[in-house]
């Protein structure tokens, strides 16, 4: 009989305790509320616009009252003669961004961790994070200041004094894969390295002290302690990057090359093509269809990447 009463007490705790527990959790719920509202407004409410991808938009009738047109909005992507070029550029650039960005960000995070002076460490963190906070419009003008054929720093201050011919960067395709990779890395490495730096700081100092006592060098400590400890963070960042494999940084591929038609074979991605088509044809249904395809492809890639990681190391998988 006593056991039954104890079981009921566990299943139905006193109301006073429940009220006290609710009051204790209330500040945390209030702190979480702005983030939840942001996610709801920014991520979930726009999902209703998916129907636009299957409609022929008539502004007089409105988005939701416009007539349905099946998959006609999807056909413009597959009928375009540059679909292969768009997919190649979008996917290959993202692969290079992920590989180079991860390697350099981890290296920068490890170097930041080796700086013992707090002022110097904070100064370097601020300096490498500043490009990430810049608008891509500002970045495009900085790139133009270096690459301009008439007033650019490279042509006037480097090539001309050496007696070399100036280069018309905005008309030469061969340079832009390297330029775009450099600009993307320079702009984004600050944020990514800070993420990895936070993970490095969280590693127990006792592990390094024990390794030092055993005679391990700095490189050995990085190889056997730092890198294995960063594995979960690297995997999480990798899965998040995979989800954007079919997306591209619009500012990077549109504003930095100045939307030069000569450079389309190496700078045009799905996003820039859809934008140009939208500006020419004024059909938001095509833009919505492209975004729908990109989202579905990104979701599939996340599931596949997580499944692969789960087979290799189950405890490191996200789900």
C-alpha positions in Angstrom: 0.0 0.0 0.0 2.8 2.3 0.9 4.6 1.6 -2.4 1.4 2.5 -4.3 1.2 5.9 -2.5 4.8 6.6 -3.3 4.2 5.8 -7.0 1.2 8.1 -7.2 3.2 10.8 -5.5 5.9 10.5 -8.1 3.4 10.5 -11.0 1.4 13.4 -9.6 3.8 15.8 -7.7 2.2 18.4 -5.5 0.8 21.5 -7.2 2.9 23.8 -5.1 6.1 22.2 -6.3 4.9 22.4 -9.9 4.1 26.1 -9.4 7.4 26.8 -7.9 9.2 24.9 -10.7 7.3 27.0 -13.3 8.4 30.2 -11.6 12.0 29.0 -11.6 11.9 28.2 -15.4 10.0 31.4 -16.3 13.0 33.6 -16.8 14.6 31.0 -19.1 11.4 30.9 -21.2 11.4 34.7 -21.4 15.0 34.7 -22.6 14.1 32.1 -25.2 11.1 34.0 -26.5 12.9 36.5 -28.8 14.8 33.7 -30.5 11.7 31.7 -31.0 9.8 34.7 -32.4 12.7 35.4 -34.8 12.8 31.8 -36.0 9.0 31.7 -36.4 8.9 35.0 -38.4 12.1 34.5 -40.4 12.1 30.8 -41.1 8.6 29.3 -40.8 6.1 32.0 -41.9 7.8 32.5 -45.3 7.3 28.7 -45.9 3.7 29.6 -47.0 5.3 31.2 -50.0 6.2 27.8 -51.4 2.9 27.8 -53.3 4.2 30.6 -55.4 6.6 28.1 -57.1 3.5 26.4 -58.6 1.5 29.5 -59.6 1.5 32.0 -62.4 1.7 35.1 -60.3 -0.9 37.8 -61.1 -0.4 40.9 -59.0 -4.0 42.0 -59.5 -5.3 38.7 -57.9 -2.6 38.4 -55.3 -0.1 35.6 -54.7 -2.5 33.1 -53.2 -5.4 33.8 -55.6 -3.2 33.5 -58.7 -3.9 30.6 -61.0 -1.9 27.3 -60.7 0.4 26.4 -63.5 1.9 23.1 -62.4 5.6 22.7 -62.9 6.0 25.4 -65.6 8.1 27.6 -63.3 10.6 24.8 -62.9 11.1 24.3 -66.6 13.0 27.5 -67.2 15.9 26.1 -65.2 16.1 22.8 -67.0 15.6 24.4 -70.4 18.3 27.0 -70.0 21.5 26.0 -71.9 23.7 27.1 -68.9 22.2 24.7 -66.3 25.4 22.6 -66.3 27.6 25.6 -65.8 25.4 26.9 -63.0 25.4 23.6 -61.1 29.2 23.1 -61.7 30.0 26.6 -60.4 27.6 26.4 -57.4 28.7 23.0 -56.2 32.5 23.2 -56.9 32.9 26.6 -55.3 31.1 25.4 -52.2 33.3 22.3 -52.0 36.4 24.5 -52.2 35.0 27.0 -49.7 34.2 24.1 -47.2 37.7 22.5 -47.5 39.8 25.6 -47.5 37.6 27.4 -44.9 37.7 24.5 -42.5 41.5 24.0 -42.7 42.4 27.7 -42.3 39.8 28.4 -39.7 41.0 25.5 -37.5 44.6 26.7 -38.0 43.7 30.3 -37.1 41.8 29.1 -34.0 44.8 27.0 -32.8 47.1 30.0 -33.3 44.8 32.3 -31.4 44.8 29.9 -28.5 48.6 30.1 -28.3 48.5 33.8 -27.7 48.9 34.4 -24.0 48.4 38.1 -23.7 44.7 38.9 -23.4 44.9 42.3 -25.1 46.7 40.8 -28.1 44.3 37.9 -28.4 41.3 40.2 -28.3 42.9 42.5 -30.8 43.6 39.7 -33.3 40.1 38.3 -32.9 38.6 41.7 -33.6 40.8 42.2 -36.7 40.0 38.9 -38.3 36.3 39.3 -37.5 36.0 42.8 -39.1 35.7 41.6 -42.7 32.8 39.3 -41.8 30.9 42.3 -40.5 31.4 44.3 -43.7 28.7 44.5 -46.3 29.4 42.7 -49.6 28.9 46.1 -51.3 31.9 47.5 -49.5 33.9 44.4 -50.2 33.1 44.7 -53.9 34.4 48.3 -54.0 37.6 47.2 -52.1 38.1 44.4 -54.7 37.5 46.9 -57.5 40.1 49.3 -56.0 42.6 46.5 -56.3 41.6 45.1 -59.7 40.4 48.0 -61.7 42.1 48.2 -65.1 42.7 52.0 -65.0 43.0 53.0 -61.3 43.5 49.6 -59.6 46.3 49.2 -57.2 47.7 46.0 -58.8 48.0 47.5 -62.2 49.3 51.0 -61.2 51.4 50.2 -58.2 52.7 46.7 -58.9 52.6 45.8 -62.6 53.4 49.2 -64.1 56.6 49.9 -62.0 57.8 46.4 -63.0 57.2 47.2 -66.7 54.5 44.6 -67.1 51.3 45.0 -69.1 48.2 45.9 -67.1 45.6 43.1 -66.7 41.9 43.6 -67.5 40.7 41.5 -64.6 37.0 42.1 -65.3 37.4 40.6 -68.8 39.7 37.7 -68.0 37.9 34.5 -66.7 41.1 32.7 -65.7 41.7 34.8 -62.6 38.2 34.8 -61.0 38.1 31.3 -59.5 41.1 32.3 -57.4 39.8 35.8 -56.7 36.4 34.6 -55.5 37.9 31.9 -53.3 40.3 34.4 -51.8 37.6 37.0 -51.2 35.2 34.5 -49.6 37.9 33.1 -47.4 39.1 36.5 -46.3 35.6 37.7 -45.5 34.3 34.5 -43.7 37.3 33.0 -42.0 37.0 35.3 -39.0 33.6 34.1 -37.9 34.4 30.4 -38.5 37.7 30.6 -36.7 36.0 32.2 -33.7 33.6 29.2 -33.6 36.5 26.8 -33.5 38.4 29.0 -31.1 35.5 28.7 -28.6 35.7 24.9 -28.9 39.5 25.0 -28.4 39.2 27.1 -25.3 36.8 24.6 -23.9 39.4 21.8 -24.0 40.6 20.8 -20.5 44.0 22.3 -19.7 44.9 19.3 -17.7 45.2 17.3 -20.9 47.9 19.6 -22.2 49.7 19.7 -18.8 49.7 15.9 -18.7 51.0 15.7 -22.3 53.8 18.3 -21.4 54.8 16.2 -18.5 55.1 13.2 -20.7 57.4 15.2 -23.1 54.9 15.8 -25.9 55.8 18.7 -28.3 53.3 21.4 -29.3 52.7 19.7 -32.6 52.0 16.4 -30.9 49.6 18.0 -28.5 47.7 19.6 -31.4 47.6 16.3 -33.3 46.5 14.1 -30.4 44.5 16.5 -28.2 43.3 19.6 -30.0 42.3 18.0 -33.4 40.4 15.0 -31.9 38.6 17.4 -29.5 37.5 19.6 -32.4 36.0 16.7 -34.3 32.4 17.2 -33.1 32.5 20.9 -33.9 34.0 20.2 -37.4 31.3 17.6 -38.1 28.5 20.0 -37.1 29.9 22.9 -39.2 30.4 20.4 -42.1 26.7 19.3 -42.0 25.6 22.9 -41.8 27.8 23.8 -44.8 26.5 20.8 -46.8 22.9 22.1 -46.4 23.9 25.2 -48.4 25.7 23.3 -51.2 23.2 24.4 -53.8 23.1 28.0 -52.5 25.6 30.7 -53.2 26.6 34.0 -51.7 24.7 36.3 -54.1 26.8 39.3 -53.2 30.1 37.4 -53.8 29.1 36.1 -57.3 27.0 39.1 -58.4 28.5 42.3 -56.9 32.2 41.4 -56.7 32.5 40.5 -60.5 30.2 43.5 -61.3 27.8 41.1 -63.1 30.2 41.0 -66.0 28.7 38.9 -68.8 32.2 37.9 -70.0 32.8 36.2 -66.6 29.5 34.2 -66.5 31.2 30.9 -67.3 33.1 31.1 -64.0 30.9 33.3 -61.9 27.3 32.5 -62.7 25.5 30.4 -60.1 21.9 29.4 -59.6 21.2 32.4 -57.5 22.6 35.0 -60.0 20.9 33.3 -62.9 17.5 33.4 -61.2 18.0 37.0 -60.2 18.9 38.0 -63.8 15.9 36.0 -65.1 13.6 37.7 -62.5 14.8 41.2 -63.5 14.3 40.5 -67.2 11.0 38.5 -67.1 9.5 39.8 -63.8 8.3 36.4 -62.8 8.6 35.7 -59.1 7.3 32.1 -59.6 10.6 31.2 -61.3 12.6 32.5 -58.4 10.4 30.6 -55.9 10.8 27.4 -58.0 14.6 27.7 -57.9 14.5 28.3 -54.1 12.3 25.3 -53.7 14.7 23.0 -55.6 17.7 24.4 -53.7 15.9 23.7 -50.3 14.9 20.2 -51.2 18.4 19.4 -52.5 20.0 20.9 -49.3 17.7 18.8 -47.1 18.6 15.6 -48.9 22.3 16.4 -48.7 22.0 17.0 -44.9 20.3 13.6 -44.4 22.8 11.8 -46.5 25.8 13.5 -44.8 24.4 12.8 -41.4 23.8 9.1 -42.4 27.3 8.8 -43.6 28.7 10.3 -40.4 26.4 8.0 -38.3 27.9 5.0 -40.0 31.4 6.1 -39.3 30.9 7.5 -35.8 27.4 7.3 -34.4 28.1 9.5 -31.4 29.1 12.4 -33.6 26.0 12.4 -35.8 23.5 15.2 -35.3 20.4 12.9 -35.4 
